[in-house]
Amino acid sequence: MSRHTETTRCPECGAAFECLAHCGANTCWCLELPRVPLPADPEASCLCPACLRTHIAKVQAGAEAQTQK
């Protein structure tokens, strides 16, 4: 299977990064990270590694705060 990458821009910070998930590949760097819900914006593409890690940390911190109540 050939690995075709797609260079895309992060909707949060504008950074360019490589995406394999949208190219029908069975692997991408993002698949190694925890799964979290993303904002439902049909116009938005994937987040870059830095912004996705920040988003994951915020979601996990919010979930942890909810369980401590």
GIKA-V327575 format. One record per backbone hydrogen bond with DSSP energy under -1.0 kcal/mol. NH is the residue of the N-H (numbers start at 1). CO is the residue of the C=O. If there is no record, write none. Layout:
nh=(NH:NH)
co=(CO:CO)
This chain:
nh=(6:8:10:14:17:19:23:24:25:31:32:33:41:44:52:53:54:55:56:57:58:59:60:61:62:63:64:65:66:67:68)
co=(19:17:15:10:8:6:20:21:20:28:29:30:39:41:48:49:50:51:52:53:54:55:56:57:58:59:60:61:62:63:64)
